Amino acid sequence: MLMRVFGNHKVCRNCLRRLRTLNKSFQREGSSHSWRSASVRSTFLDFFCGKHEHLFVPSSSIIAKKGEGSYFTNAGMNQFKPIFLNDVGDGSPMSHYRRVANSQKCVRIGGKHNDLEDVGHDLTHHTFFEMLGSWSFGDYFKREACAMALELLRDVYKIPMSALYFTYFKGDNSLQLEEDLETRDLWLSLGVHKERVLPFGMRDNFWDMGVTGPCGPCTEIHYDHHHSGNRLVPHLVNANSPQVVEIWNLVFMQYNRQLDQSLVPLLQRHVDTGLGLERLTATLQNSTSNYDTDLFTPIFDAIHKDCGTPRYQGRVGSDDLGGRDMAYRVVADHIRMLCVCLSEGILPDRVDQHGHKVRLVLYRCLQSAKVLGVNPGYISSLVDIIVDSLGGTYPELNQSCKRIKDVINSSEDHYYHTLEQGTNTFKKFLRKRKKTGPITELESGDLLSGHYGYPVPMEILTSLAQQHKLSIQIPQRGSEKQTEKQKEQVYDLSHLQSLPRTDDHYKYLYRRTGSEYEFPDLPDTSVVGILSRQCGESEESLQSGQEASLFLDKTCFYAECGGQIGDTGILQNETSVFVVTDTQRVGELIQHVGYVEKGEIRKGDKLTARINQDRRLGNMRAHTATHLLNWSLRKLTSDARQNGSQVGEDRLYFEVFTARVMDTVADVNQLQDGVRGLIGRGLPVSSHSLPLSEAQSLDHVVYLLNEVYPHTVNVVSIETEEESKSVELCGGTHVLNTQDIGDFCIEKFKGVGQGRKCFYCFTGQLATQAQHNGNTLQKMMSDLEIAVKTERGHQKWEDMIKSINTMMFSAVLPKLERDDVENRLNQIEHVAMTKLNALNAQELQKEIMISIRKIRSWLQLTIDYGNTNVIKKALLTTSIDRPVVVMKSDSKTTHFGVAFPKNCDAKLKEEILKVFRDHDVKLRQQKKTNKIEFWCVNVHDLVKSEEIQWALSVLYYRSLREDSKTR
């Protein structure tokens, strides 16, 4: 009998098969107990950084940079894109990267990669996951990458070769791409059986960064969960089978795709590998489900123990009766994603693109928690489990644990309040709806906007529709509509690519002499390009009256950027004038938008550039004040995160995210006083250029996480000898001393709860004028309060109230003064009008009684005070023995009040009523007592009103004549 070797023993073939099966079972069972997720992660990093000399680079923010095509970082390679695109500055740390490894936080809930709708339905999808990655930037290539990957899986993680399959790129004739035989042969040379090395096409084994840019073939490593010694299932690779799953992708970037889609070899080749921690941990813990690993089971166990919910069973689809296990997975996945996002300062919000996604995930988490029978307020207790699991790798979770809980609790309270109101609104909508069937885009828009009562948030609306088994069409969000609008307006700017970059450093060459600023003209600028405003076509010349954009070789105009609006001014020579109405940036070109006011402008003309100095100085005051406000906000609440700003001509808008619930009066006072204090101290404002990496390492430096900065940046500092008050990366223009801001006040503030706060402010003379107006308004309010309290000068009260209202809604005012006066006016206005009506009614009574004593005929009185209620009260409480007509006119309406005594002459009564009927005015009887009938009408047609008054006067004087004859 042929004997085989097993360890140090010789055994027969049947025994060898049994021993191998037992040994594999023992190894895998031991592996599932020893490989905790933390050790899986640390082993990966130790392998590459320790044994193979890779540099550990911490995870980048989950907030994606602008231009990356997604809301969140969704892959490990995102932060290294500048290397792949050969766009790394000399001063950047990336310029020294050769071998790198890390664990990257990734979120996939938007854009091309959106796993949100799949989470819970299966055992593998997540909104948040960790990507273990290794990179070579121009260092090693295919051979070393494949060898390291196999060594880690086989020798370190102890995954048997019988469980692995390896794919490679089989080529593409249409693109003239050859089969990647080099990678195939590498796997074979490393001991992989040829039956396990499989070719696949472009979809599975060729990786592109985008439509253009670096790309190349890739090789994937797949794991067979049901492997055995003789099992071969190559047909399950890349077949969406849960039995055989991809665990590692190695990308070999060796081409650069051009605009015409042709491929050109890269001068420097790179390796980019990605290995999902959740999937690898499931593999090493001998599970086909990512949710059966120690990344998720502690969450399930806590819910079961604390809430009495039946244990998680891992069921999916029809086996998951009631959807309980799906709810388990949704809650566990979403709470992990929420903790990571909230730790980076992203807060649930209705408008902000990041905050909107976080709110959506939070609402889904709470909806699933209800399925589990979890009590309100419990979800935040799961944060501690997440911090224990991830805090060692991502320290920001430890630092913000309490704040994460506070935000979740506050948002949960808001959710249940909103859910109750939204449910009532939705029921009202269903009652009023005349039809069945899908909810249309128009109907959902009405529900979202509050047409049926309370606005129903989109997340709750879709859930309510599902509960009632109604499909729903959701209207595009504003940002999506804007994107479509922008697509329609894009011109072909390819003909501008040949233009030289505009030298615009002259925008910073201004100086301060005493308290005055000088902005020198820039002579001898050359027109290098003309773009038609109407069609976006390149032109050779412009005539007087034509609108267009001019491109110069150099300029002192500031192009709109960083929230600061663009300059205006003129470009002129001896014969021509071009008026600049706006300045924009197009790549490295500065676009001067405007029109020819005089003469002709041709390419090659020499022009002198002159900016509107008042506008620029107003922009500078507002921009520097924005930095001071940002500093003041960060002093008030350390978690403040700037989201955007807009500054121009002594006005600024500043948007910030913070979990702090602001007390309007106290906090606005503190912010306002903080900025004014720094203005009053006259602190110098300095600006200097630094390499981006050096600037970002400065103490207390402030910059936007998702902003794409150039390699060299401008650092604007406002400092004292003791400390830095404000240090920001900013390319805007600023005053050179804080006292040149002049004055500052907050005009408006929105968003007092957690999340987005918006500040609208004034600077310079506008702020001073606002303060003056505020003082004036306060005095007007005090005068009114005194007048009402002492009941003096009541004839002017109405005008005083109107003047206060007019000033509140038309004048520039500080927020605090406006709010104070508005509150005081709300308190006193009703009291004042009640007293005024009573006093006016008394005065009208006196007039009626005096007239009755003087005149024997019926009465017609015209007054310049009061209203219909005053007329009504006076007539009903005055003893009259004849008809009385009272009229009061203002700029829009005439109020008519008519009283008839009980024993009134029937003919005279009919004649008075007939005057109104003849003019198609319906006089309504409002009150009838034992002694008086009261009729009234308000006539808004001034011409008709005058005709009625004339007809009543004719009747009145006729009655007087008849009465005199009778006597």
Long-range contacts (C-beta under 8 A, 24 or more apart in sequence): 17-229, 20-229, 21-228, 21-229, 24-160, 24-229, 27-158, 27-160, 28-286, 29-286, 31-157, 31-158, 31-284, 31-285, 31-286, 32-284, 32-285, 32-286, 32-287, 35-157, 35-281, 35-284, 35-285, 36-294, 37-277, 37-281, 37-293, 37-294, 37-295, 37-389, 38-389, 38-392, 38-393, 40-157, 40-277, 40-280, 40-281, 40-284, 41-103, 41-130, 41-132, 41-277, 41-393, 43-156, 43-157, 44-101, 44-103, 44-132, 44-152, 44-275, 44-280, 45-101, 45-102, 45-103, 45-132, 47-148, 47-151, 47-152, 47-156, 48-99, 48-101, 48-134, 48-148, 49-101, 52-99, 52-148, 53-99, 54-99, 54-100, 54-101, 54-134, 54-135, 55-97, 55-98, 55-99, 55-100, 55-101, 56-100, 56-101, 56-102, 57-97, 57-100, 57-101, 57-102, 58-102, 59-102, 59-103, 59-104, 59-105, 59-393, 59-394, 60-104, 61-344, 61-705, 61-706, 62-105, 62-106, 62-107, 62-340, 62-341, 62-344, 63-344, 63-346, 63-354, 63-705, 63-706, 64-706, 65-706, 65-707, 65-708, 66-706, 66-707, 66-708, 67-708, 69-111, 69-112, 69-210, 70-110, 70-111, 70-112, 70-113, 71-109, 71-110, 71-111, 71-353, 71-354, 71-357, 72-106, 72-107, 72-108, 72-109, 72-110, 72-354, 72-357, 73-104, 73-105, 73-106, 73-107, 74-106, 74-107, 74-108, 74-111, 74-113, 75-104, 75-106, 75-113, 75-131, 75-274, 76-102, 76-104, 76-106, 76-131, 76-132, 76-133, 76-272, 76-274, 77-133, 77-135, 77-272, 77-274, 78-104, 79-104, 80-135, 80-137, 80-272, 81-209, 83-137, 83-270, 84-209, 84-213, 84-214, 84-253, 84-270, 84-272, 85-213, 85-214, 86-268, 88-711, 89-691, 89-692, 89-710, 89-711, 89-712, 90-691, 90-711, 91-690, 91-691, 91-692, 91-693, 91-694, 91-711, 91-712, 92-691, 92-692, 92-693, 92-711, 93-693, 97-135, 97-137, 98-136, 98-137, 98-138, 98-139, 99-134, 99-135, 99-136, 99-137, 99-139, 99-140, 100-134, 100-135, 100-137, 101-132, 101-133, 101-134, 101-135, 102-132, 102-133, 103-130, 103-131, 103-132, 103-133, 103-277, 103-393, 104-130, 104-131, 104-133, 105-130, 105-340, 105-394, 106-130, 106-131, 107-337, 107-340, 107-341, 109-337, 109-357, 109-360, 109-361, 110-357, 116-360, 116-361, 116-364, 119-329, 119-330, 119-333, 119-334, 120-326, 120-327, 120-329, 120-330, 120-333, 120-368, 121-316, 121-317, 121-326, 122-316, 123-242, 123-288, 123-289, 123-290, 123-291, 123-292, 123-314, 123-316, 123-329, 124-242, 124-245, 124-279, 124-289, 124-290, 126-278, 126-290, 126-333, 126-336, 126-337, 127-333, 127-334, 127-337, 127-361, 128-333, 128-336, 128-337, 128-340, 129-276, 129-277, 129-278, 130-276, 130-277, 130-278, 130-393, 131-274, 131-275, 131-276, 131-277, 132-274, 132-275, 132-276, 132-277, 132-280, 133-272, 133-273, 133-274, 133-275, 134-271, 134-273, 135-270, 135-271, 135-272, 135-273, 136-270, 136-271, 137-268, 137-270, 138-268, 138-269, 138-270, 140-271, 141-252, 141-269, 141-271, 142-182, 142-183, 142-186, 142-252, 142-271, 143-186, 145-250, 145-252, 145-271, 145-273, 146-183, 146-186, 146-187, 146-190, 146-219, 146-250, 147-186, 147-190, 149-221, 149-248, 149-250, 149-273, 150-187, 150-190, 150-192, 153-221, 153-248, 157-280, 157-284, 159-223, 159-283, 159-284, 160-227, 161-191, 161-192, 161-193, 161-196, 162-224, 162-227, 162-228, 162-229, 162-231, 163-223, 163-224, 163-225, 163-227, 164-192, 164-196, 164-221, 164-222, 164-223, 164-224, 165-196, 165-197, 165-198, 165-221, 165-222, 165-223, 165-224, 165-234, 165-237, 165-244, 166-192, 166-196, 166-197, 166-198, 166-219, 166-220, 166-221, 166-222, 167-197, 167-198, 167-199, 167-200, 167-204, 167-205, 167-219, 167-220, 167-222, 167-237, 167-238, 168-197, 168-198, 168-199, 168-200, 168-205, 168-217, 168-219, 169-199, 169-200, 169-201, 169-202, 169-205, 169-206, 169-217, 169-218, 169-219, 170-199, 170-200, 170-201, 170-205, 172-201, 172-202, 172-206, 175-202, 175-261, 175-263, 177-206, 177-217, 177-263, 180-205, 180-217, 180-219, 180-252, 183-217, 183-219, 183-252, 187-219, 195-232, 195-234, 196-232, 196-234, 198-234, 198-237, 200-238, 204-238, 207-249, 207-251, 207-253, 207-272, 208-257, 211-257, 212-256, 212-257, 212-258, 212-259, 213-256, 213-257, 214-253, 214-255, 214-256, 214-257, 214-266, 214-270, 215-253, 215-255, 215-256, 215-257, 215-263, 216-251, 216-252, 216-253, 216-254, 216-255, 216-269, 217-251, 217-252, 217-254, 218-249, 218-250, 218-251, 218-252, 219-249, 219-250, 219-252, 220-246, 220-248, 220-249, 220-250, 221-246, 221-247, 221-248, 221-249, 221-250, 222-246, 222-247, 223-247, 223-283, 225-283, 225-288, 242-288, 243-288, 245-279, 247-275, 247-276, 247-279, 247-280, 247-283, 248-273, 248-274, 248-275, 248-280, 249-273, 249-274, 249-275, 289-314, 291-328, 291-329, 291-332, 294-389, 295-336, 295-389, 296-329, 296-332, 296-333, 298-385, 298-388, 298-389, 299-331, 299-332, 299-335, 299-382, 299-385, 299-386, 300-328, 300-332, 302-381, 302-382, 302-385, 303-328, 303-331, 303-372, 303-374, 303-382, 306-378, 306-381, 307-372, 307-373, 307-374, 307-375, 307-378, 308-373, 309-372, 309-373, 309-374, 322-371, 323-371, 324-371, 324-372, 326-368, 327-368, 327-369, 327-371, 327-372, 328-372, 330-364, 330-365, 330-368, 331-365, 331-368, 331-369, 331-372, 331-374, 331-379, 331-382, 334-361, 334-362, 334-364, 334-365, 334-368, 335-365, 335-379, 335-382, 335-383, 335-386, 336-386, 336-390, 337-361, 338-362, 338-365, 338-404, 338-408, 339-383, 339-386, 339-387, 339-390, 339-397, 339-404, 340-390, 340-394, 340-397, 342-400, 342-403, 342-404, 342-407, 342-408, 343-394, 343-396, 343-397, 343-399, 343-400, 343-404, 344-396, 344-705, 345-639, 345-641, 345-657, 346-657, 347-407, 347-657, 347-658, 347-659, 347-754, 347-755, 347-756, 348-407, 348-411, 348-754, 348-755, 349-657, 349-755, 349-756, 350-457, 351-756, 352-643, 352-657, 352-755, 352-756, 353-479, 355-657, 355-755, 355-756, 359-411, 359-457, 359-459, 360-458, 360-459, 362-408, 362-411, 362-412, 362-415, 363-415, 363-457, 363-459, 363-460, 363-463, 364-459, 366-412, 366-415, 366-416, 367-463, 376-412, 376-413, 376-416, 377-409, 377-412, 379-408, 379-412, 380-404, 380-405, 380-408, 380-409, 380-412, 381-405, 383-408, 400-639, 403-639, 403-659, 406-659, 407-659, 407-754, 410-659, 410-661, 410-753, 410-754, 411-754, 414-753, 418-454, 418-457, 418-460, 419-460, 421-453, 421-454, 422-454, 422-456, 422-457, 422-460, 422-461, 422-464, 423-460, 423-464, 424-453, 424-454, 425-450, 425-452, 425-453, 425-454, 425-455, 425-456, 426-452, 426-456, 426-461, 426-464, 426-468, 428-452, 428-453, 430-468, 437-470, 438-470, 438-471, 438-472, 438-473, 439-465, 439-470, 439-471, 439-472, 439-473, 440-473, 441-473, 441-474, 441-475, 444-472, 444-473, 444-474, 444-475, 445-475, 448-475, 491-531, 491-535, 491-536, 492-536, 493-536, 493-586, 495-538, 496-529, 496-531, 496-538, 496-551, 496-586, 496-587, 496-589, 499-528, 499-529, 499-551, 499-589, 500-528, 500-553, 501-588, 501-589, 502-551, 502-552, 502-553, 502-554, 502-555, 502-588, 502-589, 502-590, 503-553, 503-554, 503-555, 504-554, 504-555, 504-556, 504-557, 504-558, 504-559, 504-590, 506-554, 506-555, 506-556, 507-555, 507-556, 507-557, 507-558, 507-567, 507-733, 508-687, 508-733, 509-556, 510-616, 510-733, 512-735, 512-736, 512-737, 512-740, 515-740, 517-613, 517-617, 517-735, 517-740, 519-556, 519-611, 519-613, 519-616, 520-556, 521-556, 521-608, 521-609, 521-610, 522-554, 522-555, 522-556, 522-608, 522-609, 522-610, 523-606, 523-608, 523-609, 524-606, 524-608, 525-552, 525-553, 525-554, 525-555, 525-571, 525-606, 525-607, 525-608, 525-609, 526-552, 526-553, 526-554, 526-604, 526-605, 526-606, 526-607, 527-551, 527-552, 527-601, 527-602, 527-603, 527-604, 527-605, 527-607, 528-552, 528-553, 528-603, 529-589, 529-603, 530-601, 530-603, 531-591, 533-593, 533-595, 540-602, 540-603, 541-600, 541-601, 541-602, 541-603, 542-578, 542-596, 542-600, 542-601, 542-602, 543-596, 543-600, 544-596, 544-597, 544-598, 544-599, 544-600, 545-595, 545-596, 546-595, 546-596, 547-594, 547-595, 548-594, 548-595, 548-596, 549-591, 549-592, 549-593, 549-594, 550-578, 550-591, 550-592, 550-594, 550-601, 551-589, 551-590, 551-591, 551-592, 552-590, 552-592, 552-607, 552-609, 555-590, 555-592, 555-609, 556-609, 556-611, 557-583, 557-590, 557-592, 557-609, 557-611, 558-583, 558-611, 558-616, 558-619, 558-732, 558-733, 559-583, 559-584, 559-585, 559-590, 559-591, 560-584, 560-585, 561-585, 561-731, 561-732, 562-645, 562-730, 562-731, 562-732, 563-623, 563-626, 563-644, 563-645, 563-646, 563-647, 563-732, 564-619, 564-623, 564-647, 564-648, 564-732, 564-733, 565-619, 565-646, 565-647, 565-648, 565-649, 567-611, 567-612, 567-615, 567-616, 567-619, 568-611, 568-612, 568-615, 569-609, 569-610, 569-611, 569-612, 570-597, 570-610, 571-601, 571-607, 571-608, 571-609, 571-610, 572-607, 572-608, 572-610, 573-605, 573-606, 573-607, 573-608, 575-599, 575-600, 576-600, 576-601, 576-605, 576-607, 578-607, 615-648, 615-649, 616-733, 617-735, 618-648, 618-649, 618-650, 618-763, 618-764, 619-647, 619-648, 619-649, 619-732, 619-733, 620-733, 620-734, 620-735, 621-650, 621-735, 621-740, 621-741, 621-742, 621-763, 621-764, 622-647, 622-648, 622-649, 622-650, 622-651, 622-652, 622-761, 622-763, 622-764, 623-647, 623-652, 623-730, 623-732, 623-733, 623-734, 624-685, 624-718, 624-734, 624-735, 624-738, 624-741, 625-652, 625-675, 625-679, 625-741, 625-744, 625-761, 625-763, 626-652, 626-654, 627-716, 627-718, 627-726, 627-728, 627-730, 627-734, 628-674, 628-675, 628-678, 628-679, 628-718, 628-725, 628-726, 628-738, 628-741, 628-744, 629-654, 629-671, 629-675, 629-759, 629-761, 630-654, 630-656, 630-702, 630-726, 630-728, 631-674, 631-678, 631-718, 631-725, 631-726, 632-670, 632-671, 632-674, 632-675, 632-678, 633-658, 633-671, 634-702, 635-674, 636-660, 636-667, 636-670, 636-671, 636-674, 641-705, 642-702, 642-704, 643-756, 647-732, 650-762, 650-763, 650-764, 650-765, 650-766, 650-767, 651-760, 651-761, 651-762, 651-763, 651-766, 652-759, 652-760, 652-761, 652-762, 652-763, 653-758, 653-759, 653-760, 653-761, 654-758, 654-759, 654-761, 655-756, 655-757, 655-758, 655-759, 656-756, 656-757, 656-759, 657-755, 657-756, 657-757, 658-754, 658-755, 658-757, 659-754, 659-755, 660-754, 661-752, 661-753, 661-754, 662-752, 662-757, 664-749, 664-752, 664-819, 665-816, 665-819, 668-746, 668-749, 668-815, 668-816, 669-816, 671-746, 671-759, 672-744, 672-745, 672-746, 672-814, 672-816, 675-744, 676-743, 676-744, 678-718, 678-725, 678-738, 679-738, 679-739, 679-741, 679-742, 679-743, 679-744, 680-739, 681-720, 681-738, 681-739, 682-737, 682-738, 682-739, 683-718, 683-719, 683-720, 683-725, 683-737, 683-738, 684-718, 684-719, 684-736, 684-737, 685-716, 685-717, 685-718, 685-734, 685-735, 685-736, 685-737, 685-738, 686-716, 686-717, 686-718, 686-719, 687-714, 687-715, 687-716, 687-717, 687-734, 688-714, 688-715, 688-717, 689-713, 689-714, 689-715, 690-715, 695-729, 696-729, 698-727, 699-724, 699-727, 700-724, 700-727, 701-727, 701-728, 701-729, 702-726, 702-727, 702-728, 702-729, 703-728, 703-729, 742-767, 742-768, 743-767, 743-768, 743-771, 745-770, 745-771, 745-774, 745-814, 745-815, 746-814, 746-815, 746-816, 747-812, 747-813, 747-814, 747-815, 748-815, 749-815, 762-812, 766-812, 769-812, 770-811, 770-812, 770-813, 770-814, 771-814, 773-807, 773-811, 773-812, 773-813, 774-813, 774-814, 774-816, 774-817, 774-818, 775-817, 776-807, 777-804, 777-807, 777-808, 777-811, 777-813, 777-817, 777-818, 777-821, 778-817, 778-820, 778-821, 780-804, 780-807, 781-821, 781-824, 781-825, 784-825, 784-828, 784-832, 785-824, 785-828, 788-828, 788-831, 788-832, 788-835, 791-835, 791-839, 794-835, 794-836, 794-839, 794-840, 795-865, 797-832, 797-833, 797-836, 798-833, 798-836, 798-865, 801-825, 801-829, 801-832, 801-833, 837-866, 837-867, 837-869, 837-870, 837-873, 838-873, 840-865, 840-866, 840-870, 840-874, 841-866, 841-870, 841-873, 841-874, 841-877, 842-874, 844-870, 844-871, 844-874, 844-886, 845-874, 845-877, 845-878, 848-874, 848-875, 848-878, 848-880, 848-884, 848-886, 849-878, 852-880, 852-881, 852-882, 855-960, 856-963, 856-967, 857-882, 857-956, 857-959, 857-960, 857-963, 858-882, 858-883, 858-884, 858-885, 858-908, 858-912, 858-956, 858-959, 859-883, 859-884, 859-885, 860-885, 860-887, 860-952, 860-953, 860-956, 861-885, 861-886, 861-887, 862-886, 862-887, 862-888, 862-889, 862-949, 863-887, 863-888, 864-888, 867-895, 868-895, 868-897, 868-936, 868-938, 871-895, 871-897, 871-936, 872-897, 872-926, 872-927, 872-934, 872-936, 875-899, 875-932, 875-934, 876-927, 876-929, 876-932, 876-934, 879-931, 880-932, 883-908, 883-909, 883-912, 885-912, 885-952, 887-949, 889-945, 892-940, 892-942, 893-938, 893-939, 893-940, 894-938, 894-939, 894-942, 894-945, 894-948, 894-949, 895-936, 895-938, 896-923, 896-936, 896-937, 896-938, 896-939, 896-948, 897-934, 897-935, 897-936, 898-923, 898-934, 898-935, 898-936, 899-932, 899-933, 899-934, 899-935, 900-932, 900-933, 900-935, 901-931, 901-932, 902-930, 902-931, 902-932, 902-933, 904-933, 908-959, 911-955, 912-952, 912-955, 915-948, 915-951, 915-952, 915-955, 916-948, 918-951, 919-944, 919-947, 919-948, 919-951, 920-944, 921-948
